Amino acid sequence: MGTKYAALTFDDGPNTVTTPKVLEVIKKHGVKASFFLVGDNITEESAKVAAACFEYGCELCNHSRTHSAMPKQTSLEIREEIRYTDEKIKQITGGKDVLFFRPPYIAVCDSMYDDIRHTFICGVGANDWEDSVSAEERSRRIIEQTQNGSIILLHDMEGNDKTVEALDTIIPALKSDGFELVTVSELFNKCGVSAQHGKIYSNVLKD
């Protein structure tokens, strides 16, 4: 059996506390990830952290400006949320196009596809924004759910150390099971799938 692929992704950064810890762990294990950034979290200092992620080979993606539920927003508000965060990311990456968007709360309505040109991304998660979920439980949930083509949804929000701890279990376990952990762009490429607009992906190999 050949190599299996999954994308490791993190929401709600960047910050100067937890995002560097996530980067340190993925570097240690020699894997890449995609970071879905909240525009209002991109400050002068946190932008340096996001730049370090990008320079290592990670991908920077859009998670809105204010992390508001977009079905409750107007078309103008939605477009501005995306534009603002795209511009912030491009300042970090030297103008590289932002390809992917994860809706806050995975709240989606049909009209959002008219306002947002990016490919929509969801993923398999572990409720890791809830402090009551232990590092062991986060690891177990992710390892059990991950299949070839999966997008793994975790959070690098400030103080989320249990996810940092869980990564030291998740990454070696998936690697030993034959997975290569890549960015979202790499996942589509390696799986031979063209990203389609109007869909939201948790696994690029499944509809």
C-alpha positions as CSV (number, residue, x, y, z in Angstrom):
1,M,0.0,0.0,0.0
2,G,1.3,3.5,-0.9
3,T,1.7,6.5,1.3
4,K,-1.4,8.0,2.8
5,Y,-1.8,11.8,3.0
6,A,-3.5,14.1,5.6
7,A,-3.4,17.8,6.1
8,L,-2.6,19.2,9.6
9,T,-4.4,22.5,10.1
10,F,-4.7,25.0,13.0
11,D,-7.3,27.7,13.6
12,D,-7.6,31.0,15.5
13,G,-4.0,32.2,15.5
14,P,-1.6,33.7,15.1
15,N,-0.3,34.6,18.6
16,T,3.1,34.8,20.3
17,V,2.3,32.2,23.0
18,T,0.9,28.9,21.5
19,T,1.6,29.3,17.7
20,P,5.4,29.2,18.3
21,K,4.9,26.0,20.4
22,V,2.9,24.4,17.5
23,L,5.6,25.4,15.0
24,E,8.3,23.9,17.3
25,V,6.5,20.6,17.5
26,I,5.8,20.2,13.8
27,K,9.4,21.1,13.0
28,K,10.6,18.5,15.5
29,H,8.6,15.9,13.7
30,G,9.5,17.1,10.2
31,V,5.9,17.8,9.0
32,K,4.1,20.8,7.5
33,A,0.7,22.4,8.3
34,S,-1.7,25.0,7.3
35,F,-2.6,27.9,9.6
36,F,-6.1,29.5,9.3
37,L,-5.5,33.0,10.6
38,V,-8.0,35.4,12.2
39,G,-7.3,38.9,10.8
40,D,-7.7,40.8,14.0
41,N,-5.2,38.4,15.7
42,I,-2.5,39.5,13.2
43,T,-0.4,42.1,15.1
44,E,3.1,43.4,14.5
45,E,4.5,40.7,16.8
46,S,2.2,37.8,15.9
47,A,2.9,38.5,12.2
48,K,6.5,37.6,12.9
49,V,5.3,34.2,14.2
50,A,3.1,33.6,11.1
51,A,6.1,34.6,8.9
52,A,8.2,32.0,10.7
53,C,5.5,29.4,9.9
54,F,5.4,30.4,6.3
55,E,9.2,30.5,5.9
56,Y,9.3,26.9,7.3
57,G,7.0,25.8,4.5
58,C,3.6,26.0,6.1
59,E,0.6,27.6,4.4
60,L,-1.3,30.6,5.6
61,C,-5.1,30.6,5.1
62,N,-8.1,32.8,5.9
63,H,-10.4,32.3,8.9
64,S,-12.1,35.7,8.7
65,R,-11.3,39.0,10.4
66,T,-13.4,38.9,13.5
67,H,-14.4,35.2,13.8
68,S,-18.1,36.1,13.5
69,A,-20.8,33.8,12.3
70,M,-21.0,34.8,8.6
71,P,-24.6,33.7,7.8
72,K,-25.7,36.6,10.1
73,Q,-23.6,39.1,8.2
74,T,-24.3,41.1,5.0
75,S,-22.6,40.4,1.8
76,L,-20.6,43.6,2.2
77,E,-19.5,42.6,5.7
78,I,-18.4,39.1,4.5
79,R,-16.4,40.4,1.6
80,E,-14.6,42.9,3.9
81,E,-13.8,40.2,6.5
82,I,-12.1,38.2,3.7
83,R,-10.4,41.1,2.0
84,Y,-8.9,42.4,5.3
85,T,-7.5,39.0,6.3
86,D,-6.2,38.2,2.8
87,E,-4.3,41.5,2.7
88,K,-2.8,40.9,6.2
89,I,-1.7,37.4,5.0
90,K,-0.2,38.8,1.8
91,Q,1.8,41.3,3.7
92,I,3.4,38.3,5.5
93,T,3.9,36.1,2.5
94,G,5.1,38.7,0.0
95,G,1.8,38.7,-2.0
96,K,1.1,35.0,-2.3
97,D,-2.6,34.3,-3.1
98,V,-4.7,33.0,-0.2
99,L,-6.4,29.9,-1.5
100,F,-8.4,28.4,1.4
101,F,-11.0,29.6,3.9
102,R,-12.4,28.0,7.0
103,P,-15.8,29.5,8.1
104,P,-15.9,30.5,11.7
105,Y,-17.9,27.9,13.7
106,I,-18.2,26.0,10.3
107,A,-21.3,28.2,9.9
108,V,-22.1,28.3,6.1
109,C,-25.0,29.5,4.0
110,D,-25.3,29.2,0.2
111,S,-24.8,33.0,-0.4
112,M,-21.3,32.8,1.2
113,Y,-20.0,30.9,-1.9
114,D,-21.0,34.0,-4.0
115,D,-19.1,36.3,-1.7
116,I,-15.9,34.2,-1.1
117,R,-13.8,32.9,-3.9
118,H,-11.6,30.7,-1.8
119,T,-12.1,26.9,-1.4
120,F,-14.0,26.2,1.8
121,I,-12.3,23.9,4.3
122,C,-13.8,22.0,7.3
123,G,-12.1,18.9,8.8
124,V,-12.1,16.2,11.4
125,G,-11.6,17.6,14.9
126,A,-11.4,16.8,18.6
127,N,-13.3,19.7,20.2
128,D,-9.9,20.9,21.2
129,W,-11.1,24.4,21.9
130,E,-12.7,22.9,25.1
131,D,-10.3,22.8,28.0
132,S,-12.2,19.8,29.5
133,V,-11.0,17.6,26.6
134,S,-7.7,16.0,27.7
135,A,-4.6,15.8,25.5
136,E,-5.0,12.0,25.5
137,E,-8.6,12.3,24.3
138,R,-7.7,14.8,21.6
139,S,-5.0,12.4,20.3
140,R,-7.4,9.5,20.3
141,R,-10.1,11.3,18.4
142,I,-7.8,12.6,15.7
143,I,-6.0,9.3,15.3
144,E,-9.2,7.3,15.0
145,Q,-10.8,9.7,12.5
146,T,-7.9,10.4,10.2
147,Q,-8.2,8.6,6.8
148,N,-6.3,9.1,3.5
149,G,-7.3,12.6,2.3
150,S,-8.4,13.9,5.7
151,I,-8.0,17.4,6.8
152,I,-7.3,17.6,10.6
153,L,-8.8,20.5,12.4
154,L,-7.1,21.7,15.5
155,H,-6.5,25.1,17.2
156,D,-3.4,27.1,18.1
157,M,-5.4,29.6,20.1
158,E,-3.5,31.3,22.9
159,G,-3.0,28.9,25.9
160,N,-4.1,25.7,24.1
161,D,-1.3,23.7,25.5
162,K,-3.2,20.4,25.5
163,T,-3.3,20.4,21.7
164,V,0.5,21.1,21.7
165,E,0.9,18.1,24.0
166,A,-1.4,16.0,21.8
167,L,0.6,16.7,18.7
168,D,3.5,14.7,20.2
169,T,1.2,11.7,20.1
170,I,-0.8,12.4,17.0
171,I,2.1,13.0,14.6
172,P,4.2,10.0,15.4
173,A,1.1,7.7,15.4
174,L,0.0,8.9,12.0
175,K,3.5,8.7,10.6
176,S,3.8,5.1,11.8
177,D,0.5,4.3,10.2
178,G,1.9,5.4,6.8
179,F,0.7,9.0,6.7
180,E,2.6,12.0,5.3
181,L,1.3,15.2,6.9
182,V,1.2,18.1,4.5
183,T,-0.4,21.5,3.8
184,V,-3.9,21.7,2.4
185,S,-2.5,22.7,-1.0
186,E,-0.2,19.7,-1.0
187,L,-3.0,17.4,0.1
188,F,-5.1,18.3,-3.0
189,N,-2.0,18.0,-5.2
190,K,-0.8,14.7,-3.8
191,C,-4.3,13.2,-3.9
192,G,-4.7,14.3,-7.5
193,V,-7.8,16.4,-6.7
194,S,-8.8,19.8,-8.1
195,A,-10.4,22.0,-5.5
196,Q,-13.9,22.9,-6.5
197,H,-15.7,26.0,-5.5
198,G,-19.1,25.6,-3.9
199,K,-18.0,22.6,-1.7
200,I,-16.6,22.4,1.8
201,Y,-13.9,19.8,2.3
202,S,-13.2,17.6,5.3
203,N,-11.6,14.9,3.1
204,V,-10.4,15.8,-0.4
205,L,-11.1,12.2,-1.6
206,K,-14.7,12.2,-0.5
207,D,-17.8,14.2,-1.7
